[in-house]
Amino acid sequence: MSDSKQHRQLEAPGTSRSRRIADAIGRNRARTAVLAVLLFLFLAAMAGLESDQWFSTIMQGLSVGALVFLVASGFQLIFGLMDVLNLAHAEIFMLGAYVGWTAYTRFDTFIDVLIPLLLVAAPFALLPLWRALGTRLAAVGRWGRAAAWGLLVSGGVLIVLSITKFPLVIWDAEDFARTPVNMSVQIDLGMLEPLTPDSFGWPMVLAVVVLFCGGAALALGLTTLRSHALPGSVTRRNLTGMVGMIVAAVVLHFVKEPLNDWIFGLSTTWRFFLAMGIAVAVGAALGALIEVVLIRPLYDRPIFTLLITLGVGYVLIEMAREVWGRPEFTMARPAAFNGTGEGCPAEGLGGFFSGCATLVVFGSRLRVYNEGFIVVMGILVLVGVSMLLKRTRIGMTIRAGVEDPEMVEALGINVRRLFTQVFALGSGLAALGGVLAAPSIGLSTEMGALFLLTAIVALAIGGLTSFPGAAAGALLIGLLQQIIIRLGQTGIDLPFLSEPFKPSPTVVPAASIILMVIVLLVLPAGLFGRGSR
Amino acid sequence: MSLLELSDVHTFIEQFHILEGVSVEVPEGGVVALLGRNGAGKTTTLKTILGLTPARSGSVVFDGEEITQRRTFDIAAMGIGYVPEHRAIFADLSVEENLRIAERSSGDLERREDLIFGLFPDLRRLIHLPGTDLSGGQQQMLAVARALVPENRLLLIDEPSEGLAPVLIEAMIEAISRLSATTTVLLVEQNFIVASRLGQSYVIIEEGRSVQAGAMADLVDDAETIQRYLGV
């Protein structure tokens, strides 16, 4: 009752909608012109195609655009708010795919690794305590710092000692036959019995306690090295967080066998959705970790953040090589998008849920996973993140923080925490892109680099500071690339040429750059960017 | 006990020693004007209170609590509102969102609606416009209104009359004097006429040091001091 009254009071005298649209066009004449020209060119290119090809070309363009968008949007959110060019974004995309693959094909291993990690992370939940102790230790001076380094080293040793006593399936990246990928393939083919890990090398309680102490030593060492003015105090939330993680780890250990049986009994479709969730969570956690540990001390030095993210990228690539042990492998498409045989390919868009791998729409063959599922996920993320930015308080804070983080802080909002949250969000989106791309293009340690490059070009076209710009740029790039690839197959009739012109595949990346150059010449801030108009 | 007390504050911005000993006492209620020439360190004093440029030595005590080393958002959340010199209206947010973002608990804007729109009736008409579409005077009103959304105990207002037409300056003086009935204000003002009409007391800052403080009524008659510290 009172709510609606207040709402009415805040209402302004309405301006008509069409008038506002006309105003917007008038204000953005150059932008409108560029968009019109681009639309015309795309239509012209479409006119050169057979009718049964244009639909699949558009859908392929949307599919590539959706993946580029998932990379570009996270990169843009991070750059827009924090002015950090996160070059490790490509590797988070790659790791999203690798982690997703692991959770998808080897859920047991994922649980095996998760249990000790939870135990190491548990003491970090008591951050205020470590800060209070760390501040005291740091006050000692040189010996305090030495003690901190000692704690870090001993924490590392304790963790390594204890983790090896945990029952893990041992992969061997050195031995080709025992790399995780090959082992999984052999297990799936029935050539190898799934390895079940032995029991604990130590009494379980000892392993758990030593691991926890290792984590605590790490936490104290890290907080000592970074002085904190305000230690704060341990709250109930900190305690429940810590206890929760320990309990989760112990419970997981005791239920892991029935849990694994249950997961492997599920259809691959459900396992794929689970893998997506896990990849996003791991990507977000990794992003938050990178922000807190490496980027936060360096916000005043943009070149340093650039170099450090570049370095982190290389480290992640080498880690992936070391752990997964094979440069390239594939991921099976989930069952819902992989059906063949009776009734396939299905006719019409309704076939999306038929379980067929392909369907025929308007005479074009579409792959349900590539041109259907990926596009749907891209649209969902676009809508979801737009709503987040437009409708929620945190979205409002992000938009304000992009302009003036100092003022946002002066309003009483913890901008540093906002930075970490946005870093996690962006990294989670990249990881989602990776796990979505994996069944379509396969996994390799370099898979992210190409996407990041395309995404940066897309962002330059759309405007580096604009979220809708990221979507528009990614869409344009995706369509452009697929149209050129298709024209390369069919040829296009040009005036003054006797034969149809067939652009070669090498034109594809060049065309994106040319599009970028043309857009930037007319609109230096990109299609939706703000700044010089 | 005073609401805010700075004693012998020294602030560096990079290697530059900007504040070389500033002491300011702001009693609860009324308006204290920070006076001084351009570049004397008035804006830096406000930023030091908020922790945007933290003090290297000396102490800042707000409401009996030492806030010198606290982080900005923490300090602001204790009940300090800030109206910066460049206004810092978020262009990407509508007028309503510019007010909403200052809420510390949801519904703050509704609770303070009567006060805010009573002081600045024009804002109600502009509520759905984007921040960019406002004129300089409207932006200044919005900046002050934003600081009023949560129930702040102290407002730091930097150059409210700068760049405004005389009629708008008059409206701004009226608004600030009305809101100072309920909230304490620390005002930085270049325009001595405006400052003398609003402030009950003053502190003069000269080259990073607080050199003189007292009641505004005494300063108005002291032509020599005005000439010495504030004259061009």
Interface residues (C-beta under 8 A of the other chain):
Chain A: Q6 Q9 L10 E11 A12 P13 A229 L230 R393 M396 T397 R399 A400 V402 E403 D404 E406 M407 V408 E409 A410 L411 G412 I413 N414 V415 R416
Chain B: L50 L52 Q69 R70 R71 T72 F73 D74 A76 A77 Y82 P84 A88 F90 A91 D92 L93 E96 E97 R100 I101 A102 R104 S106 E110 E113 R124 R125 L126 I127 H128 L129 R146 P150
